Amino acid sequence: MNKPAMTAMRKSAQGGFTLIELIVVIVILGILAATALPRFSSLSGDARVASLNAARGALASVAATVHGQALMHPDTVGAGFDYEGTLVSVTNNYPAADANTALAAGLTVADYSTYTATPAVGYPVVPANSVVVQSAALFGATTTAAQNCFLIYTQAAANAQPNIRLAPTAIAANCN
């Protein structure tokens, strides 16, 4: 009965968005993007610091495991301990500061560079009885991140634990 009236009404109804509505939506999206972008611009520095914290945890795990083995088997400490196929040297019942300790922690050459002596000018200075762990991507670079973003493992002194710490400058702002 009323079909002709409904058809006529639908033909005159609006079929989409107006140009002004589309422009308003684009402007709002632009404002949201402009406020959100600075929050995500420094994620590379955060990722490097998180990677160093993971490496620190891996080194702490190796130190605790080797220390437990040294306490259980004090007669074999001099020979070191096999940690997942890697011979870890022991000093004061904890892992020595060498490349094998980092390798036992899973810090492979593909991901991390480790060194026990300062390679050249512009690299982080390696303290005595220590090993420096740095992202392989930063090794050899002359950027601020390469000079500030690293981890130091200092072997245990007598009656003490090893010191495993991020460099004082290894914060997200300096690791970008």
BADRENMI-88431 format. One record per atom (N, C-alpha, C): residue in three letters; x, y, z; residue number from 1. Coordinates in pm, 1 decimal. Example, Ala and Ser with C-alpha at 12.3 -4.5 7.8 and 13.67 -1.06 7.14 Angstrom:
2
{'ala',{1319.0,-569.0,780.0},1}
{'ala',{1230.0,-450.0,780.0},1}
{'ala',{1320.0,-330.0,780.0},1}
{'ser',{1285.0,-225.0,708.0},2}
{'ser',{1367.0,-106.0,714.0},2}
{'ser',{1290.0,3.0,787.0},2}
! end
This chain:
176
{'met',{80.0,-119.1,0.0},1}
{'met',{0.0,0.0,0.0},1}
{'met',{85.3,127.0,0.0},1}
{'asn',{172.1,136.2,87.7},2}
{'asn',{252.5,257.4,98.4},2}
{'asn',{387.2,244.4,27.9},2}
{'lys',{403.7,146.6,-56.0},3}
{'lys',{532.0,123.9,-118.8},3}
{'lys',{579.3,243.0,-201.6},3}
{'pro',{496.8,305.9,-277.7},4}
{'pro',{546.9,418.8,-356.3},4}
{'pro',{601.2,530.6,-268.8},4}
{'ala',{544.4,557.4,-153.3},5}
{'ala',{591.1,664.4,-65.7},5}
{'ala',{727.4,629.3,-6.2},5}
{'met',{751.0,502.7,33.4},6}
{'met',{877.2,459.5,92.3},6}
{'met',{988.9,468.8,-11.8},6}
{'thr',{960.2,430.1,-134.2},7}
{'thr',{1060.8,434.9,-238.8},7}
{'thr',{1101.3,578.4,-267.3},7}
{'ala',{1007.6,664.8,-267.9},8}
{'ala',{1036.6,805.3,-293.0},8}
{'ala',{1120.0,863.3,-179.5},8}
{'met',{1095.4,821.2,-58.0},9}
{'met',{1168.4,872.4,56.9},9}
{'met',{1313.1,822.9,55.6},9}
{'arg',{1335.0,701.8,16.0},10}
{'arg',{1470.1,646.0,13.3},10}
{'arg',{1554.3,711.7,-95.3},10}
{'lys',{1500.2,748.0,-203.3},11}
{'lys',{1576.3,810.7,-309.9},11}
{'lys',{1630.7,945.1,-268.1},11}
{'ser',{1562.0,1012.7,-183.0},12}
{'ser',{1608.9,1144.6,-140.9},12}
{'ser',{1695.9,1138.3,-16.0},12}
{'ala',{1712.7,1018.5,46.0},13}
{'ala',{1793.8,1005.7,167.1},13}
{'ala',{1941.8,1015.5,131.0},13}
{'gln',{2024.0,1059.1,230.7},14}
{'gln',{2167.3,1075.7,211.2},14}
{'gln',{2233.2,939.1,194.4},14}
{'gly',{2328.4,925.8,103.2},15}
{'gly',{2389.9,797.3,74.4},15}
{'gly',{2528.1,780.1,134.2},15}
{'gly',{2593.4,881.0,189.5},16}
{'gly',{2730.0,867.7,242.7},16}
{'gly',{2764.9,983.9,333.6},16}
{'phe',{2897.2,998.6,358.2},17}
{'phe',{2943.7,1106.3,444.6},17}
{'phe',{2965.6,1232.6,362.8},17}
{'thr',{2949.7,1345.2,426.1},18}
{'thr',{2977.1,1471.0,357.6},18}
{'thr',{3126.4,1498.3,361.9},18}
{'leu',{3172.4,1588.5,280.2},19}
{'leu',{3313.3,1624.5,274.2},19}
{'leu',{3360.4,1682.5,407.6},19}
{'ile',{3278.6,1758.8,471.2},20}
{'ile',{3315.2,1818.9,601.1},20}
{'ile',{3332.2,1711.0,707.5},20}
{'glu',{3246.3,1612.1,709.5},21}
{'glu',{3259.8,1502.8,806.8},21}
{'glu',{3390.4,1427.4,784.5},21}
{'leu',{3425.1,1401.2,661.7},22}
{'leu',{3549.8,1331.5,631.9},22}
{'leu',{3671.3,1413.8,673.9},22}
{'ile',{3670.3,1542.4,649.4},23}
{'ile',{3781.2,1629.4,687.7},23}
{'ile',{3796.3,1633.9,839.7},23}
{'val',{3685.5,1641.0,911.5},24}
{'val',{3691.1,1642.7,1058.3},24}
{'val',{3753.3,1513.7,1110.8},24}
{'val',{3716.0,1400.6,1055.0},25}
{'val',{3773.5,1272.3,1098.2},25}
{'val',{3923.4,1267.9,1068.5},25}
{'ile',{3965.0,1315.3,952.7},26}
{'ile',{4107.3,1315.8,917.1},26}
{'ile',{4185.7,1407.8,1010.5},26}
{'val',{4132.2,1521.7,1044.7},27}
{'val',{4199.1,1614.3,1137.3},27}
{'val',{4212.2,1550.6,1275.7},27}
{'ile',{4109.3,1485.7,1322.8},28}
{'ile',{4115.8,1420.3,1454.2},28}
{'ile',{4220.8,1309.1,1453.1},28}
{'leu',{4226.1,1229.3,1347.9},29}
{'leu',{4328.0,1123.9,1337.7},29}
{'leu',{4468.3,1183.8,1332.2},29}
{'gly',{4483.9,1295.4,1264.7},30}
{'gly',{4613.7,1363.2,1258.7},30}
{'gly',{4658.5,1411.7,1395.4},30}
{'ile',{4566.6,1466.8,1472.7},31}
{'ile',{4600.0,1514.0,1608.2},31}
{'ile',{4638.9,1395.8,1697.2},31}
{'leu',{4564.7,1286.6,1688.4},32}
{'leu',{4598.4,1167.6,1767.3},32}
{'leu',{4735.5,1112.3,1727.8},32}
{'ala',{4765.2,1109.9,1599.2},33}
{'ala',{4894.8,1059.1,1553.6},33}
{'ala',{5008.0,1149.5,1599.7},33}
{'ala',{4987.7,1280.0,1597.5},34}
{'ala',{5091.2,1373.9,1639.5},34}
{'ala',{5121.0,1362.9,1789.1},34}
{'thr',{5021.5,1330.7,1868.4},35}
{'thr',{5046.0,1316.6,2012.7},35}
{'thr',{5101.6,1179.5,2047.2},35}
{'ala',{5073.7,1077.9,1968.2},36}
{'ala',{5120.8,942.3,1998.5},36}
{'ala',{5261.6,916.6,1944.3},36}
{'leu',{5301.8,981.2,1838.2},37}
{'leu',{5431.4,955.0,1774.9},37}
{'leu',{5550.3,974.5,1868.4},37}
{'pro',{5558.2,1081.7,1945.2},38}
{'pro',{5674.1,1097.0,2035.5},38}
{'pro',{5686.7,984.3,2138.4},38}
{'arg',{5577.1,921.6,2175.1},39}
{'arg',{5584.3,813.0,2273.1},39}
{'arg',{5654.1,690.5,2215.2},39}
{'phe',{5647.5,672.0,2084.6},40}
{'phe',{5704.7,553.7,2021.9},40}
{'phe',{5837.1,580.9,1952.8},40}
{'ser',{5885.2,702.6,1954.5},41}
{'ser',{6007.6,734.4,1881.4},41}
{'ser',{6132.7,682.8,1951.4},41}
{'ser',{6130.0,660.9,2082.4},42}
{'ser',{6249.1,616.6,2154.0},42}
{'ser',{6244.9,468.2,2189.0},42}
{'leu',{6171.6,390.0,2116.1},43}
{'leu',{6160.7,248.2,2147.0},43}
{'leu',{6289.7,171.8,2120.9},43}
{'ser',{6373.9,217.4,2030.5},44}
{'ser',{6498.5,145.5,2004.2},44}
{'ser',{6589.5,149.5,2126.0},44}
{'gly',{6595.1,261.6,2195.1},45}
{'gly',{6675.2,270.1,2317.5},45}
{'gly',{6620.3,180.5,2426.6},45}
{'asp',{6489.5,178.2,2440.5},46}
{'asp',{6427.0,89.3,2539.3},46}
{'asp',{6455.5,-56.9,2506.7},46}
{'ala',{6453.8,-91.1,2378.8},47}
{'ala',{6480.3,-229.0,2338.0},47}
{'ala',{6624.5,-268.2,2368.5},47}
{'arg',{6718.2,-177.4,2346.5},48}
{'arg',{6858.5,-207.5,2377.6},48}
{'arg',{6878.8,-226.9,2526.9},48}
{'val',{6817.1,-143.2,2608.1},49}
{'val',{6828.9,-157.6,2753.7},49}
{'val',{6764.4,-288.2,2798.4},49}
{'ala',{6649.9,-323.0,2741.3},50}
{'ala',{6584.1,-449.3,2776.2},50}
{'ala',{6671.4,-568.3,2737.0},50}
{'ser',{6738.4,-559.4,2622.6},51}
{'ser',{6828.1,-666.0,2579.4},51}
{'ser',{6945.5,-681.2,2675.8},51}
{'leu',{6998.9,-569.6,2721.8},52}
{'leu',{7108.1,-575.2,2819.6},52}
{'leu',{7060.7,-631.5,2952.8},52}
{'asn',{6939.2,-598.1,2993.2},53}
{'asn',{6885.4,-654.9,3116.7},53}
{'asn',{6865.5,-806.1,3103.8},53}
{'ala',{6826.4,-852.0,2986.3},54}
{'ala',{6813.5,-996.1,2963.4},54}
{'ala',{6950.2,-1063.3,2970.8},54}
{'ala',{7051.3,-999.8,2913.7},55}
{'ala',{7187.6,-1053.5,2920.1},55}
{'ala',{7237.1,-1056.6,3064.3},55}
{'arg',{7203.2,-954.0,3140.1},56}
{'arg',{7242.0,-951.0,3282.2},56}
{'arg',{7176.7,-1066.4,3357.8},56}
{'gly',{7051.2,-1093.8,3329.6},57}
{'gly',{6983.0,-1206.0,3393.1},57}
{'gly',{7044.3,-1339.4,3355.1},57}
{'ala',{7083.1,-1353.8,3229.6},58}
{'ala',{7147.1,-1477.8,3184.6},58}
{'ala',{7281.7,-1497.5,3253.6},58}
{'leu',{7358.3,-1390.2,3266.4},59}
{'leu',{7487.0,-1399.8,3336.5},59}
{'leu',{7467.3,-1431.8,3484.2},59}
{'ala',{7366.6,-1374.1,3545.7},60}
{'ala',{7337.7,-1403.0,3686.7},60}
{'ala',{7297.8,-1548.7,3704.7},60}
{'ser',{7225.8,-1603.7,3609.1},61}
{'ser',{7186.0,-1744.3,3614.6},61}
{'ser',{7307.9,-1835.7,3606.6},61}
{'val',{7397.4,-1805.8,3514.8},62}
{'val',{7519.9,-1885.1,3503.0},62}
{'val',{7601.9,-1873.9,3631.5},62}
{'ala',{7612.6,-1752.7,3685.7},63}
{'ala',{7690.0,-1732.6,3808.8},63}
{'ala',{7631.6,-1814.5,3923.8},63}
{'ala',{7500.7,-1813.8,3937.9},64}
{'ala',{7437.4,-1889.1,4046.6},64}
{'ala',{7454.1,-2039.6,4028.5},64}
{'thr',{7440.6,-2085.6,3904.9},65}
{'thr',{7453.7,-2229.1,3878.0},65}
{'thr',{7596.9,-2276.6,3900.8},65}
{'val',{7693.8,-2203.5,3848.4},66}
{'val',{7833.9,-2241.3,3866.2},66}
{'val',{7873.7,-2231.3,4013.3},66}
{'his',{7823.4,-2131.8,4082.7},67}
{'his',{7852.0,-2118.9,4225.8},67}
{'his',{7797.6,-2240.7,4301.9},67}
{'gly',{7678.2,-2283.8,4266.9},68}
{'gly',{7621.1,-2403.4,4329.5},68}
{'gly',{7705.0,-2526.9,4301.7},68}
{'gln',{7753.7,-2541.2,4178.2},69}
{'gln',{7839.7,-2654.1,4144.9},69}
{'gln',{7971.6,-2646.9,4221.7},69}
{'ala',{8026.3,-2526.5,4234.8},70}
{'ala',{8152.8,-2509.8,4307.3},70}
{'ala',{8136.8,-2545.0,4454.6},70}
{'leu',{8022.4,-2513.0,4512.8},71}
{'leu',{7999.7,-2547.4,4652.9},71}
{'leu',{7979.2,-2697.2,4670.7},71}
{'met',{7915.6,-2761.6,4572.6},72}
{'met',{7890.3,-2905.3,4581.8},72}
{'met',{8014.9,-2988.7,4551.3},72}
{'his',{8100.8,-2937.7,4463.5},73}
{'his',{8218.9,-3013.1,4421.2},73}
{'his',{8344.3,-2925.3,4435.7},73}
{'pro',{8384.0,-2892.6,4557.1},74}
{'pro',{8499.3,-2802.6,4574.5},74}
{'pro',{8630.9,-2862.3,4524.1},74}
{'asp',{8638.4,-2993.0,4512.8},75}
{'asp',{8761.9,-3055.9,4467.6},75}
{'asp',{8786.2,-3039.6,4317.7},75}
{'thr',{8685.2,-3005.2,4239.1},76}
{'thr',{8700.7,-2990.8,4093.7},76}
{'thr',{8690.9,-2846.5,4046.0},76}
{'val',{8696.2,-2751.7,4138.2},77}
{'val',{8681.0,-2610.1,4101.2},77}
{'val',{8791.4,-2564.8,4007.0},77}
{'gly',{8912.8,-2608.9,4028.4},78}
{'gly',{9026.0,-2565.0,3947.1},78}
{'gly',{9011.6,-2599.1,3800.0},78}
{'ala',{8944.4,-2708.6,3769.8},79}
{'ala',{8927.2,-2749.1,3630.6},79}
{'ala',{8813.4,-2674.5,3562.2},79}
{'gly',{8732.3,-2606.1,3637.4},80}
{'gly',{8616.5,-2538.6,3580.9},80}
{'gly',{8499.3,-2634.6,3570.1},80}
{'phe',{8388.0,-2585.5,3519.2},81}
{'phe',{8267.2,-2667.3,3508.9},81}
{'phe',{8211.1,-2659.6,3368.5},81}
{'asp',{8155.0,-2771.2,3326.2},82}
{'asp',{8089.7,-2777.3,3196.1},82}
{'asp',{7947.8,-2723.9,3212.5},82}
{'tyr',{7919.9,-2615.7,3144.9},83}
{'tyr',{7787.6,-2555.8,3150.7},83}
{'tyr',{7729.4,-2560.2,3010.9},83}
{'glu',{7644.2,-2658.7,2985.8},84}
{'glu',{7580.7,-2678.2,2855.8},84}
{'glu',{7680.6,-2679.7,2741.3},84}
{'gly',{7790.1,-2755.3,2760.6},85}
{'gly',{7888.8,-2771.9,2655.0},85}
{'gly',{7998.3,-2667.7,2653.0},85}
{'thr',{7996.4,-2573.0,2743.5},86}
{'thr',{8099.2,-2469.7,2749.3},86}
{'thr',{8173.7,-2481.8,2881.2},86}
{'leu',{8307.4,-2485.9,2874.8},87}
{'leu',{8387.7,-2494.7,2995.9},87}
{'leu',{8398.4,-2356.5,3058.6},87}
{'val',{8344.4,-2343.1,3179.2},88}
{'val',{8344.5,-2215.0,3250.1},88}
{'val',{8451.6,-2219.4,3358.0},88}
{'ser',{8549.0,-2129.9,3347.4},89}
{'ser',{8653.5,-2118.6,3449.3},89}
{'ser',{8594.4,-2058.7,3575.8},89}
{'val',{8651.6,-2093.8,3689.7},90}
{'val',{8598.3,-2049.3,3818.1},90}
{'val',{8703.4,-1969.2,3894.0},90}
{'thr',{8661.7,-1856.7,3949.6},91}
{'thr',{8745.1,-1774.2,4036.5},91}
{'thr',{8663.4,-1740.8,4160.5},91}
{'asn',{8714.9,-1775.2,4276.7},92}
{'asn',{8646.4,-1750.4,4403.6},92}
{'asn',{8505.4,-1810.7,4405.1},92}
{'asn',{8493.8,-1932.0,4350.8},93}
{'asn',{8369.0,-2009.5,4345.6},93}
{'asn',{8261.3,-1949.2,4255.7},93}
{'tyr',{8296.7,-1857.1,4169.6},94}
{'tyr',{8204.2,-1798.5,4071.4},94}
{'tyr',{8271.5,-1799.5,3935.0},94}
{'pro',{8195.7,-1783.4,3827.7},95}
{'pro',{8256.6,-1781.6,3694.2},95}
{'pro',{8357.1,-1668.2,3678.8},95}
{'ala',{8465.8,-1698.9,3610.0},96}
{'ala',{8566.1,-1597.2,3580.3},96}
{'ala',{8512.4,-1502.1,3473.3},96}
{'ala',{8570.7,-1386.1,3466.0},97}
{'ala',{8528.9,-1287.4,3366.0},97}
{'ala',{8602.2,-1316.0,3235.2},97}
{'asp',{8541.8,-1400.1,3153.1},98}
{'asp',{8599.3,-1430.8,3022.7},98}
{'asp',{8488.1,-1457.9,2921.5},98}
{'ala',{8528.8,-1480.8,2798.7},99}
{'ala',{8431.6,-1500.0,2691.2},99}
{'ala',{8347.8,-1626.1,2711.6},99}
{'asn',{8404.4,-1729.4,2774.2},100}
{'asn',{8329.0,-1853.2,2795.7},100}
{'asn',{8212.0,-1833.5,2891.3},100}
{'thr',{8226.2,-1745.8,2987.9},101}
{'thr',{8115.1,-1717.7,3078.9},101}
{'thr',{7998.5,-1657.1,3001.3},101}
{'ala',{8029.2,-1563.6,2913.5},102}
{'ala',{7924.2,-1502.5,2830.4},102}
{'ala',{7864.9,-1604.3,2734.3},102}
{'leu',{7948.0,-1691.0,2679.2},103}
{'leu',{7898.9,-1793.7,2586.9},103}
{'leu',{7809.1,-1892.6,2659.9},103}
{'ala',{7845.6,-1929.1,2783.0},104}
{'ala',{7762.9,-2019.9,2862.0},104}
{'ala',{7627.3,-1957.2,2893.2},104}
{'ala',{7622.9,-1824.9,2901.4},105}
{'ala',{7497.9,-1754.1,2928.2},105}
{'ala',{7412.0,-1740.7,2802.8},105}
{'gly',{7461.5,-1789.4,2691.3},106}
{'gly',{7384.6,-1780.2,2567.3},106}
{'gly',{7404.6,-1649.9,2493.7},106}
{'leu',{7504.5,-1573.4,2531.9},107}
{'leu',{7532.0,-1445.7,2466.2},107}
{'leu',{7622.2,-1473.8,2346.0},107}
{'thr',{7560.5,-1512.0,2235.8},108}
{'thr',{7633.9,-1556.3,2117.6},108}
{'thr',{7689.7,-1439.5,2037.7},108}
{'val',{7785.6,-1470.5,1952.6},109}
{'val',{7851.9,-1369.5,1869.3},109}
{'val',{7752.7,-1302.7,1774.7},109}
{'ala',{7649.6,-1373.4,1734.9},110}
{'ala',{7550.7,-1315.2,1643.5},110}
{'ala',{7474.6,-1200.2,1708.4},110}
{'asp',{7456.3,-1206.5,1841.2},111}
{'asp',{7376.4,-1105.2,1910.2},111}
{'asp',{7457.9,-1007.1,1993.9},111}
{'tyr',{7565.9,-1056.5,2052.9},112}
{'tyr',{7642.9,-974.7,2146.8},112}
{'tyr',{7791.9,-981.1,2115.1},112}
{'ser',{7861.4,-872.2,2143.5},113}
{'ser',{8007.3,-869.3,2137.8},113}
{'ser',{8057.2,-865.3,2281.6},113}
{'thr',{8154.4,-948.6,2311.8},114}
{'thr',{8213.1,-950.1,2446.1},114}
{'thr',{8362.6,-927.1,2433.5},114}
{'tyr',{8418.3,-849.8,2524.1},115}
{'tyr',{8562.4,-828.3,2523.0},115}
{'tyr',{8611.3,-802.4,2664.5},115}
{'thr',{8736.1,-848.3,2689.4},116}
{'thr',{8795.8,-838.3,2823.1},116}
{'thr',{8900.9,-728.9,2830.9},116}
{'ala',{8932.6,-668.9,2719.1},117}
{'ala',{9024.3,-555.6,2714.5},117}
{'ala',{8964.8,-452.4,2619.6},117}
{'thr',{8991.0,-326.6,2645.6},118}
{'thr',{8937.1,-220.1,2561.3},118}
{'thr',{8995.2,-234.1,2420.7},118}
{'pro',{8910.5,-257.7,2318.6},119}
{'pro',{8960.6,-282.4,2182.8},119}
{'pro',{9031.8,-162.5,2120.1},119}
{'ala',{8978.7,-43.8,2138.4},120}
{'ala',{9037.3,74.9,2075.7},120}
{'ala',{8974.9,199.2,2137.7},120}
{'val',{9024.0,311.8,2097.1},121}
{'val',{8969.0,438.4,2143.4},121}
{'val',{8824.2,449.8,2096.2},121}
{'gly',{8736.2,498.4,2181.5},122}
{'gly',{8595.6,512.7,2146.4},122}
{'gly',{8509.8,398.4,2196.8},122}
{'tyr',{8572.1,290.6,2242.6},123}
{'tyr',{8498.9,178.1,2299.8},123}
{'tyr',{8487.4,197.9,2450.7},123}
{'pro',{8391.8,130.6,2514.2},124}
{'pro',{8384.9,137.2,2660.4},124}
{'pro',{8512.1,79.8,2722.8},124}
{'val',{8558.6,143.6,2828.5},125}
{'val',{8678.2,98.3,2899.1},125}
{'val',{8641.3,-24.5,2981.4},125}
{'val',{8723.9,-128.3,2972.6},126}
{'val',{8698.9,-252.3,3044.4},126}
{'val',{8777.5,-249.9,3175.1},126}
{'pro',{8709.4,-253.7,3289.8},127}
{'pro',{8780.6,-258.0,3417.7},127}
{'pro',{8857.2,-389.3,3433.5},127}
{'ala',{8949.9,-394.0,3528.4},128}
{'ala',{9027.0,-515.1,3554.2},128}
{'ala',{8934.0,-627.8,3598.0},128}
{'asn',{8966.3,-750.6,3558.7},129}
{'asn',{8889.1,-870.3,3593.3},129}
{'asn',{8742.4,-858.4,3553.1},129}
{'ser',{8718.0,-802.4,3436.7},130}
{'ser',{8581.5,-781.0,3389.6},130}
{'ser',{8568.5,-820.2,3243.7},130}
{'val',{8446.1,-839.1,3203.0},131}
{'val',{8413.5,-859.0,3062.6},131}
{'val',{8298.7,-763.3,3030.0},131}
{'val',{8309.0,-697.2,2915.7},132}
{'val',{8204.8,-605.0,2870.9},132}
{'val',{8121.2,-675.7,2765.5},132}
{'val',{7990.7,-663.7,2778.5},133}
{'val',{7895.7,-722.3,2683.9},133}
{'val',{7820.7,-607.1,2618.2},133}
{'gln',{7817.8,-610.6,2485.8},134}
{'gln',{7753.8,-503.8,2410.0},134}
{'gln',{7677.5,-565.3,2294.1},134}
{'ser',{7572.9,-499.6,2252.2},135}
{'ser',{7498.3,-547.0,2135.8},135}
{'ser',{7591.5,-554.2,2015.6},135}
{'ala',{7585.5,-663.8,1942.0},136}
{'ala',{7671.6,-680.6,1824.8},136}
{'ala',{7646.1,-571.2,1721.8},136}
{'ala',{7525.1,-521.1,1716.1},137}
{'ala',{7492.2,-415.6,1620.0},137}
{'ala',{7565.3,-285.4,1653.0},137}
{'leu',{7598.5,-264.4,1780.7},138}
{'leu',{7664.9,-140.7,1821.0},138}
{'leu',{7816.5,-152.2,1820.2},138}
{'phe',{7869.3,-274.4,1818.2},139}
{'phe',{8013.4,-295.4,1828.5},139}
{'phe',{8083.8,-231.8,1709.3},139}
{'gly',{8179.4,-146.7,1735.8},140}
{'gly',{8255.0,-80.7,1630.2},140}
{'gly',{8195.2,50.1,1584.0},140}
{'ala',{8072.9,79.2,1625.6},141}
{'ala',{8010.0,206.0,1586.1},141}
{'ala',{8065.5,319.0,1672.5},141}
{'thr',{8057.9,439.4,1622.7},142}
{'thr',{8108.0,554.4,1698.1},142}
{'thr',{7993.6,642.0,1747.7},142}
{'thr',{7877.2,584.1,1763.1},143}
{'thr',{7760.4,659.6,1806.8},143}
{'thr',{7758.0,670.7,1959.0},143}
{'thr',{7671.5,755.9,2008.6},144}
{'thr',{7651.9,768.4,2152.8},144}
{'thr',{7604.3,636.7,2211.7},144}
{'ala',{7514.9,568.2,2140.8},145}
{'ala',{7464.5,440.1,2190.4},145}
{'ala',{7577.0,338.7,2203.4},145}
{'ala',{7669.4,335.5,2107.7},146}
{'ala',{7779.7,239.0,2112.6},146}
{'ala',{7871.1,265.0,2231.4},146}
{'gln',{7886.4,389.5,2269.8},147}
{'gln',{7976.4,423.7,2378.9},147}
{'gln',{7909.4,416.1,2516.3},147}
{'asn',{7777.6,415.2,2521.0},148}
{'asn',{7707.4,419.5,2648.8},148}
{'asn',{7624.9,296.2,2681.0},148}
{'cys',{7599.8,210.8,2585.4},149}
{'cys',{7506.0,100.2,2600.8},149}
{'cys',{7580.9,-31.7,2613.3},149}
{'phe',{7616.5,-71.1,2734.4},150}
{'phe',{7687.5,-196.6,2754.0},150}
{'phe',{7665.7,-247.2,2895.4},150}
{'leu',{7711.7,-368.7,2917.6},151}
{'leu',{7696.4,-439.9,3044.1},151}
{'leu',{7835.2,-482.0,3089.7},151}
{'ile',{7860.1,-474.9,3220.4},152}
{'ile',{7990.4,-514.2,3274.6},152}
{'ile',{7971.1,-628.3,3373.6},152}
{'tyr',{8044.2,-738.0,3350.8},153}
{'tyr',{8049.1,-850.3,3445.8},153}
{'tyr',{8187.6,-847.6,3508.9},153}
{'thr',{8194.0,-820.6,3637.8},154}
{'thr',{8320.4,-821.6,3711.0},154}
{'thr',{8322.2,-945.5,3798.3},154}
{'gln',{8427.4,-1026.8,3781.8},155}
{'gln',{8432.1,-1153.3,3854.3},155}
{'gln',{8439.3,-1130.1,4004.3},155}
{'ala',{8401.3,-1232.2,4078.7},156}
{'ala',{8390.8,-1223.5,4223.9},156}
{'ala',{8527.4,-1207.0,4288.6},156}
{'ala',{8531.3,-1119.3,4387.2},157}
{'ala',{8648.6,-1108.4,4472.8},157}
{'ala',{8632.1,-1210.5,4585.4},157}
{'ala',{8732.2,-1226.2,4667.3},158}
{'ala',{8725.1,-1323.1,4777.3},158}
{'ala',{8606.1,-1291.3,4867.1},158}
{'asn',{8527.4,-1393.6,4898.2},159}
{'asn',{8410.0,-1382.4,4986.2},159}
{'asn',{8306.9,-1281.0,4936.9},159}
{'ala',{8293.4,-1267.8,4806.5},160}
{'ala',{8194.6,-1174.8,4749.9},160}
{'ala',{8134.0,-1236.8,4624.5},160}
{'gln',{8025.6,-1179.0,4580.7},161}
{'gln',{7960.4,-1222.9,4457.5},161}
{'gln',{8013.2,-1140.9,4340.3},161}
{'pro',{7995.0,-1192.0,4218.9},162}
{'pro',{8034.2,-1110.5,4102.9},162}
{'pro',{7942.0,-989.4,4090.3},162}
{'asn',{7994.5,-886.5,4029.2},163}
{'asn',{7916.3,-764.8,4008.7},163}
{'asn',{7871.7,-762.5,3862.3},163}
{'ile',{7742.0,-767.8,3841.2},164}
{'ile',{7685.8,-766.7,3706.0},164}
{'ile',{7597.6,-643.0,3697.1},164}
{'arg',{7639.5,-546.3,3616.8},165}
{'arg',{7565.5,-419.6,3613.9},165}
{'arg',{7566.7,-358.3,3474.1},165}
{'leu',{7463.7,-281.5,3449.0},166}
{'leu',{7461.0,-201.2,3327.5},166}
{'leu',{7554.3,-83.3,3347.3},166}
{'ala',{7607.9,-32.7,3239.4},167}
{'ala',{7689.9,87.6,3248.6},167}
{'ala',{7605.9,199.8,3307.2},167}
{'pro',{7666.9,288.8,3384.5},168}
{'pro',{7587.6,397.8,3444.9},168}
{'pro',{7512.1,481.2,3342.7},168}
{'thr',{7562.0,485.6,3219.1},169}
{'thr',{7497.2,565.8,3115.7},169}
{'thr',{7400.8,486.3,3030.8},169}
{'ala',{7379.6,357.5,3063.5},170}
{'ala',{7292.0,271.9,2981.0},170}
{'ala',{7147.2,292.5,3018.1},170}
{'ile',{7095.6,405.9,2978.8},171}
{'ile',{6952.7,434.1,2992.6},171}
{'ile',{6897.5,455.1,2852.5},171}
{'ala',{6769.7,447.6,2839.3},172}
{'ala',{6707.4,452.5,2706.5},172}
{'ala',{6748.9,576.0,2627.0},172}
{'ala',{6764.0,690.1,2694.6},173}
{'ala',{6799.4,812.4,2622.6},173}
{'ala',{6938.2,802.4,2561.6},173}
{'asn',{7031.9,733.8,2627.8},174}
{'asn',{7166.9,721.3,2576.6},174}
{'asn',{7185.9,602.2,2484.8},174}
{'cys',{7088.5,511.8,2481.6},175}
{'cys',{7100.2,391.8,2398.3},175}
{'cys',{7033.0,407.9,2263.6},175}
{'asn',{6982.8,524.8,2231.9},176}
{'asn',{6919.0,548.9,2100.8},176}
{'asn',{7023.5,563.2,1993.5},176}
! end
